[in-house]
């Protein structure tokens, strides 16, 4: 591939060649994530309502359990109802549940609504990823997913600041604002996105059709050796990835960093993604995806190990730089690779399997605080072994076997 194909003008031309619905998804995703006010402030909100820490932990846990099962429903809806309809159902139901979460007036109701909210919000990504894969040619998907991630990260970078302002006025406004932006994206999706593929026929609401379609997808995915290896490697990587966002705040303050310094370390993650991910993905997408993924996972392992030895903000910034570069290298290419491995008729359910894998990594990482309390800083060295194992595993030679479907 020549230098011209890697130039900024080539990247701009590639982006401009993408169909209009891709930009509807990206803009809607940015607005939605800009308005993601509730999750960063949920623990504080519950604490201000005088719930005990153990009770708050169970509410957050109920969201996590919902997050695990939601991708299964989202993947099925994407194939059964069409991508757009599944997106609209996910977004509008999430908007309703955000309001219900605020007005839940007793603890049991809060747990139930928390589970339903976690379930609903995680039904979004399987149809969104499937639609993006349907709309974009295979050689442009890595760039499209990098754009999608850029919208998510920019929204998350700006959203908490707005949420803090709204929370200071009244906690109610973070729920109303989050619900409003989520519903707005749902309406935008309804009027501006194509219906998308619908690959499941018959009475799609019947239990027998649901069971038969998921059995078909699971059998096919298990027979798809490359996808099966990718999913397992993704689980190992995800278990380390989620530790950074759940445990690093404790590690950094234990090393004597201020909360402001910790904020700078986390801010570096978003800054590097915003500046580097899109042009770098455009350059590396031409390489064999398994080698790219292995490199990304290795960098994440080095960054994780670096957190074990960091004793100053300089050390944490260097470790975060390594970790974030691994994230930048691996995640967009990984999404494109998983789309390429999924049969078109099963794509929604394949992305559902990937979403459940990510949720399982998150549940596993929730144990990290306990292990860190028992082991200390050396826990990061154990965590580093997970993406490193994924990097080795995904490079294993294997005969490519076609899916059973």
C-alpha positions in Angstrom: 0.0 0.0 0.0 1.5 3.3 -1.0 1.9 6.5 1.0 -0.9 8.3 -0.7 -3.4 5.7 0.6 -2.3 6.5 4.1 -2.4 10.3 3.8 -4.8 12.5 5.7 -6.6 13.2 2.4 -7.1 9.5 1.9 -8.7 9.2 5.4 -11.0 12.2 4.7 -12.0 10.7 1.3 -12.8 7.4 3.0 -14.9 9.0 5.7 -16.8 11.1 3.1 -17.5 8.0 1.0 -19.5 6.4 3.8 -23.3 6.4 3.5 -25.3 9.0 5.3 -26.9 6.7 7.9 -23.3 6.1 9.3 -23.1 9.7 10.3 -26.6 9.6 11.7 -25.4 6.8 14.0 -22.3 8.7 14.9 -24.0 12.0 15.7 -26.7 10.2 17.6 -24.1 8.3 19.6 -22.3 11.5 20.5 -25.5 13.2 21.6 -26.5 10.2 23.6 -23.1 9.8 25.3 -22.9 13.5 25.9 -26.1 13.1 27.9 -25.0 10.0 29.8 -25.4 11.8 33.1 -26.8 9.1 35.4 -24.2 6.3 35.5 -21.2 8.4 36.7 -23.3 10.0 39.4 -25.5 7.0 40.4 -23.5 5.9 43.4 -23.3 9.5 44.7 -27.1 9.9 44.1 -27.9 6.8 46.1 -25.5 7.8 48.8 -27.2 11.2 49.1 -30.5 9.2 49.4 -29.0 7.7 52.6 -28.5 4.1 51.2 -25.7 2.1 52.8 -22.6 1.2 50.8 -23.7 -2.5 50.7 -27.1 -1.5 49.3 -25.5 0.8 46.7 -23.2 -2.1 45.7 -26.2 -4.4 45.1 -27.9 -1.8 42.9 -24.8 -1.4 40.8 -24.6 -5.2 40.7 -28.2 -5.4 39.5 -27.2 -3.1 36.6 -24.2 -5.4 35.8 -26.4 -8.5 35.7 -28.8 -6.7 33.3 -25.8 -5.7 31.2 -24.9 -9.4 30.9 -28.3 -10.6 29.6 -29.2 -7.5 27.5 -26.9 -8.2 24.5 -28.6 -11.6 24.0 -31.9 -9.8 23.6 -30.4 -7.0 21.5 -28.7 -9.5 19.1 -31.9 -11.4 18.7 -34.0 -8.2 18.1 -31.4 -7.0 15.5 -32.0 -10.1 13.4 -35.7 -10.6 14.2 -37.1 -7.0 14.0 -34.5 -5.3 11.9 -31.6 -3.2 13.0 -33.4 0.2 13.2 -36.4 -1.2 15.1 -34.2 -2.9 17.6 -32.3 0.4 18.2 -35.5 2.4 18.7 -36.9 -0.2 21.1 -33.6 -0.1 23.1 -33.3 3.7 23.2 -37.0 4.5 24.1 -37.2 1.8 26.7 -33.9 3.0 28.2 -35.3 6.6 28.4 -38.4 5.4 30.2 -36.4 3.3 32.7 -34.1 6.3 33.5 -37.1 8.2 34.7 -38.4 5.1 36.6 -35.0 4.8 38.2 -35.3 8.3 39.7 -38.9 7.9 40.9 -38.3 4.4 42.4 -39.4 5.0 45.9 -38.3 1.8 47.7 -35.2 -0.4 47.6 -36.7 -3.5 46.0 -38.2 -1.4 43.2 -34.8 0.2 42.8 -33.1 -3.2 42.4 -35.7 -4.3 39.8 -35.6 -1.1 37.8 -31.8 -1.2 38.0 -31.7 -4.6 36.5 -34.2 -3.6 33.7 -32.2 -0.4 33.0 -28.9 -2.4 32.8 -30.7 -4.9 30.5 -32.2 -2.2 28.2 -29.1 -0.1 27.8 -27.0 -3.1 26.8 -29.5 -4.1 24.1 -28.2 -1.1 22.0 -24.8 -2.2 20.8 -25.6 -5.5 19.0 -28.0 -3.8 16.5 -25.9 -0.7 16.3 -22.7 -2.7 15.5 -24.7 -4.9 13.1 -26.1 -1.9 11.2 -22.7 -0.2 11.0 -21.3 -3.5 9.6 -24.2 -3.8 7.1 -23.7 -0.2 5.8 -19.9 -0.1 5.4 -17.7 -2.2 3.1 -15.4 -4.6 4.9 -12.2 -2.6 4.0 -13.7 0.6 5.6 -15.2 -0.9 8.7 -12.2 -0.4 11.0 -12.3 3.3 10.2 -16.1 3.4 10.7 -15.8 1.7 14.1 -13.0 4.2 15.1 -15.4 7.0 14.2 -18.0 5.4 16.3 -15.7 5.1 19.3 -14.5 8.7 18.8 -18.1 9.8 19.2 -18.5 7.7 22.3 -15.3 8.9 24.0 -15.9 12.6 23.1 -19.4 12.3 24.6 -18.2 10.7 27.7 -15.4 13.2 28.1 -17.8 16.2 28.1 -20.8 14.6 29.6 -19.7 14.3 33.3 -19.0 18.0 33.4 -22.5 18.9 32.3 -23.9 16.3 34.7 -22.0 17.9 37.6 -23.7 21.2 36.8 -27.1 19.7 36.5 -26.6 17.6 39.7 -25.7 20.8 41.6 -29.0 22.3 40.6 -31.1 19.2 41.3 -30.3 15.4 41.0 -33.6 15.1 39.1 -32.1 16.9 36.1 -29.4 14.3 35.4 -32.2 11.7 35.0 -34.4 14.0 32.9 -31.4 15.1 30.8 -30.2 11.6 30.2 -33.7 10.4 29.3 -34.2 13.3 26.9 -31.0 12.8 25.0 -31.6 9.0 24.8 -35.2 9.5 23.5 -34.0 12.1 21.0 -31.5 9.6 19.6 -34.4 7.0 19.4 -36.5 9.5 17.4 -33.6 10.4 15.2 -33.0 6.7 14.5 -36.6 6.1 13.6 -36.8 8.9 11.0 -33.3 8.8 9.6 -31.9 5.2 9.7 -32.7 2.4 7.2 -34.7 -0.6 8.5 -31.7 -2.9 8.0 -31.6 -6.6 7.6 -34.2 -8.9 9.1 -33.0 -12.5 8.9 -35.4 -14.4 11.3 -38.8 -15.2 9.9 -41.9 -16.7 11.5 -43.5 -15.7 14.8 -40.4 -13.9 16.2 -42.0 -13.3 19.5 -42.6 -17.0 20.3 -40.3 -18.8 22.7 -39.7 -21.6 20.2 -38.5 -19.3 17.5 -36.2 -17.5 20.0 -34.7 -20.7 21.2 -34.3 -22.1 17.7 -32.6 -19.0 16.4 -30.2 -18.7 19.3 -29.4 -22.4 19.1 -28.6 -22.0 15.4 -26.3 -19.0 16.2 -24.5 -20.7 19.1 -23.8 -23.8 17.1 -22.6 -21.7 14.2 -20.4 -19.6 16.3 -18.9 -22.6 18.1 -18.1 -24.1 14.7 -16.5 -20.9 13.6 -13.0 -21.5 15.0 -11.6 -18.1 14.3 -14.6 -16.4 16.0 -14.4 -18.7 19.0 -10.7 -17.9 19.5 -11.4 -14.2 19.1 -14.1 -14.3 21.7 -12.0 -16.0 24.3 -9.1 -13.6 23.6 -11.5 -10.7 23.9 -12.7 -12.0 27.3 -9.1 -12.0 28.6 -8.4 -8.5 27.3 -11.7 -7.2 28.6 -11.0 -8.5 32.1 -7.9 -6.3 32.2 -9.5 -3.4 30.4 -12.4 -3.0 32.9 -9.9 -3.2 35.8 -8.4 0.1 34.7 -11.7 1.8 35.1 -12.8 0.2 38.3 -9.5 -0.2 40.3 -7.0 2.4 39.1 -8.5 5.2 41.2 -7.7 3.1 44.3 -4.2 2.2 43.2 -3.3 5.7 42.3 -4.4 7.2 45.6 -2.7 4.4 47.5 0.5 5.5 45.8 -0.1 9.0 47.0 -1.6 10.6 43.9 -4.3 13.2 44.4 -7.7 12.8 42.9 -6.7 15.7 40.5 -3.7 13.7 39.4 -5.8 10.6 38.9 -8.1 12.7 36.7 -5.1 13.8 34.6 -4.1 10.1 34.1 -7.7 9.2 33.0 -7.9 12.3 30.9 -4.8 11.2 29.0 -6.7 8.1 27.9 -9.5 10.1 26.3 -7.0 12.7 24.8 -4.9 10.0 23.1 -8.0 8.3 21.7 -9.3 11.6 20.3 -6.0 12.5 18.7 -4.5 9.2 17.6 -7.2 6.5 17.1 -8.8 7.5 13.8 -5.6 8.2 11.8 -3.7 5.2 13.3 -6.6 2.8 12.6 -6.7 4.1 9.0 -3.0 3.1 8.7 -2.9 -0.3 10.4 -6.2 -1.7 9.1 -4.3 -3.2 6.1 -2.4 -5.6 8.3 -3.6 -9.0 9.2 -6.1 -8.4 12.0 -4.9 -11.2 14.3 -1.4 -9.7 14.4 -2.8 -6.2 15.0 -5.0 -7.6 17.9 -2.0 -9.4 19.4 0.1 -6.2 19.3 -2.8 -4.3 20.9 -3.3 -6.8 23.7 0.5 -6.9 24.4 0.6 -3.1 24.8 -2.4 -3.3 27.2 -0.5 -6.0 29.2 2.6 -3.8 29.4 0.5 -0.9 30.5 -1.3 -3.0 33.2 2.1 -4.2 34.5 3.3 -0.7 34.5 0.6 0.3 37.0 2.1 -2.2 39.5 5.4 -0.3 39.5 4.2 3.3 39.1 4.9 5.4 42.2 4.5 8.9 40.7 2.2 10.6 38.2 4.9 10.3 35.6 4.9 6.5 36.0 1.1 6.4 35.8 1.1 8.6 32.7 3.6 6.3 31.0 1.7 3.2 31.9 -1.6 4.8 30.8 0.0 5.8 27.5 1.0 2.1 26.8 -2.4 0.8 27.8 -4.3 3.4 25.8 -2.2 2.7 22.7 -3.1 -0.9 23.0 -6.7 0.0 23.3 -6.4 2.2 20.2 -4.7 -0.5 18.2 -7.0 -3.4 19.2 -10.6 -2.2 19.7 -11.6 -0.7 16.3 -9.8 -3.5 14.4 -11.4 -6.1 16.7 -14.9 -4.8 16.0 -14.2 -4.9 12.2 -12.7 -8.4 12.5 -15.7 -9.8 14.5 -18.0 -8.3 11.8 -16.0 -10.0 9.1 -16.2 -13.4 10.9 -20.0 -13.2 11.4 -22.4 -14.5 8.7 -24.7 -11.8 7.5 -27.8 -13.8 8.5 -26.5 -14.2 12.1 -24.7 -10.9 12.5 -26.9 -9.4 15.2 -26.7 -12.6 17.3 -22.9 -12.8 16.8 -22.6 -9.2 18.1 -24.9 -10.3 21.0 -22.4 -13.1 21.9 -19.6 -10.5 21.8 -21.6 -8.2 24.0 -22.2 -10.9 26.6 -18.5 -11.7 26.5 -17.7 -8.1 27.4 -20.3 -8.1 30.1 -18.8 -11.4 31.5 -15.4 -9.6 31.6 -16.9 -6.8 33.6 -18.5 -9.2 36.1 -15.1 -10.9 36.5 -13.3 -7.6 37.0 -15.7 -6.7 39.8 -13.8 -9.2 41.9 -10.6 -7.2 41.3 -11.1 -4.9 44.3 -11.2 -7.8 46.7 -8.1 -9.4 45.2 -6.3 -6.1 45.2 -7.2 -5.7 48.9 -5.6 -9.1 49.6 -2.6 -9.0 47.2 -1.9 -5.3 46.8 0.0 -3.8 43.8 1.1 -7.2 42.6 -2.5 -7.8 41.5 -1.7 -5.7 38.4 1.0 -8.1 37.4 -1.6 -10.9 37.5 -4.0 -8.7 35.5 -1.3 -8.1 32.9 -1.1 -11.8 32.2 -4.6 -11.9 30.9 -4.3 -9.8 27.8 -0.8 -11.2 27.2 -2.4 -14.7 27.2 -5.0 -13.4 24.8 -2.2 -12.0 22.5 -0.6 -15.4 22.3 -3.8 -17.3 22.0 -5.2 -15.4 19.1 -2.0 -16.0 17.0 -2.3 -19.8 17.3 -2.2 -21.5 13.9 -5.4 -23.2 12.9 -7.2 -24.4 9.8 -9.9 -21.9 8.9 -13.2 -23.7 9.3 -16.3 -22.3 7.7 -19.3 -21.7 10.0 -21.8 -24.6 10.1 -24.5 -22.2 8.8 
